[in-house]
């Protein structure tokens, strides 16, 4: 006979060293142990698809005993003997006992033959030894273990419950409130603890045992009547039953902890993915807006009228005041979101975010630069076009005035020159007509300058691309053609008058003698000639017209003087504000630069201070808007220079946008420092030390090069305080790793190398379960089953070590 008689030394067996065989014969205790140990064994054997009915009979051949040990240990035992002979049975039981001994258990007086012979005492003793080793020894609570650990766990869990005082594993459990309290503590929805009464132990025990069996998968191991009807319930039976509660709840606790860890990691990933999606969308929208806006700003198709060009200027003002400022904020927000995201990724051990092709922050900055270049060129073009059109309008009006005056003067002149009045005229009439013609020729010569001016103005209108050049050219051509014709007719009439004069002078000589005698006739002729000479009164009418023009000119000069005075007032009004706002913006920019270097107090204090500072800056906006209004008045008045200030509206706009962007970035830097501090457990004192070190960054050659390779990996030549903090505290972060997440999934999967859809939906909140299901690849290992998912590669992918 093989016996294990050596002294047992294990701590967890200390309370059982004095194995009292007589006590085991106590009928009540034996009955409780039989029931409890059988139920305990079956709770494990059912996993292998079998069970026992009679504890001393069903372990006699050693087969189910070996199977039980394999199930509870997760290990393979030596191959069992399949023969029916006694020697085969003894061999199998010894293999089981050897395995128990290999786990550090010293069995006392238990031999294989006694088990094979169906010795109840020895069989119960052996099962108790197995329960102790595999269900109780590894319990550890606050530096106590095994039986003491289990007792402490019970005391800790039931401490808040009235009428429960667990001091042992026998009479402390008789009223059933201890079992009910354990269940309620972990699953309060299963028991209405407030309705339980200490003086109704049967109800309490049956409630606990029924709920445990139905909802916690703990088989009923004792009858309530047996416990109530015994002065002192069996300690081993109670311990076994209670250990099942411990494992049920600690397993749930492990699963809950694992699920919590996974949920935390998934939440970080989901939040980061949302931030990435938000960045991509914002970047895409902003780039699309820039793509649409640049062609509008690059369109240099001129308009024909001042009104149309001024409408373009108004549209551009709307763009600068209404449409662009929100995009400046979006661009700033995009950079802030990008920096915050990269900080969160660093703090959670994730790889840096790489935006889609063409959507990097640098791409957006480049596109923005192109936008501002187009914008600058567009405004310059608009103002030049307005100047051009203003000049054109002036020239066109001048052309019309001169042409109208000229056309009024030439009206009827051709008909007058074509007259043949000289054919019937006398010599004196001819001489009068000649004098009149000479006066006309002088007048014609005087008008030559005006014709040349009209032609020159038309030429300039052509060179400046005046939209109505064809009608101007036609009118100018008509004037020039008419002028040439007037010249020809004038010459022709002079020649006719001179021929007629000569002819009449010859005739006059013939009549001279007669004329001398005919004095009365001569007197009449002289009177007639005088009358003819009086026709020069026509010049007096023109003089009257000239006198009427002089006061009109004076009125125009007065109006122009008033306009220039008004323009000067507008210039001074704009300059007075611009000369205050410009330096104010510059001062604020310098102050922010100092604040970011000289910040004191906690990060929260700094954040509060910066937000107050931002508020004071934003409150200045009405002054900018007022200046925009004055600028609009200046542009509408076509004022293009201002000697009273060096600040343009564009200077002020750019400065204001830079100011808002800079304060927002500074606030974001502090927010990211808070994220880093909280994630890495950095104290305020350490932050102050880091800040001091950063502000006095030692740039020694070799060490500086090494540090720069870490804090400025992209070789931008710029080191942010955020990157400096990461460098100074890079080993201190307490973050989850891919291995920890993998281990958590393994717990939820019941130690399998894969997890099922049902398990994910049972253990995780719905949105996170579906997140995993959508991203986990099918498991392809040798132990794969239909619907198995690969949580290992998924866990690795969460940390960017492979693609999801």
QUIRAZI-V272514 format. One line per field, one symbol per residue. psi: psi as a letter, one per 20 degrees, with the letter a starting at -180 (. if undefined). A space follows every 50 residues. Layout:
psi = ???
This chain:
psi = ppqniqppipgiigijgmoohhhhiogggggggggghghgghhghhhjkr rqgohigijhiighgggghgghhjrprqpqpiriqghggggghhhghggg hijjpopokoqhhhghikogghgggghggggggihhgjppoljqrcghgg ghgggghihipqjpnoiakehijhiihgghggghhhmhihpnhiiqphjm hgggghgghggggghjkoqoiqphhhghjpgoqpghggggghhhgghghh ghgghgggggggggghgggggghghggggggggggghggghhhghghiok oqrhqggghhhghgghggghhghgghhggggghgggggggghghgghkkq qqporrpijqhhghhgggggghghgghggggghggggghgggggghgggg gggggghhgipihggghiqkhihjqrghhghghgghhggghggghhiggg ggggggggghhghjlphkhghgggggggggghgggggghggghgggghgh ggghhghhhhjgghhhhmghhghhgggghgghhiijihhhghhggghhhg hgggghggghghghgghhggghgghgghiggghgggghghggggghhjpr arhhggggghhgggghghiighhggghgghhghgghjlpjqoiiqiprhg ggggggghgggghghgghggghhgggghhjkprhgggggggggghloplq fghghgghhgimhjlijpoqhghgggghkiiipnrqrhhggghghhghjl jrjrqrgggghhhqqghhghgghhipqqpjrhkqrpjpqnighggghhjj irp.
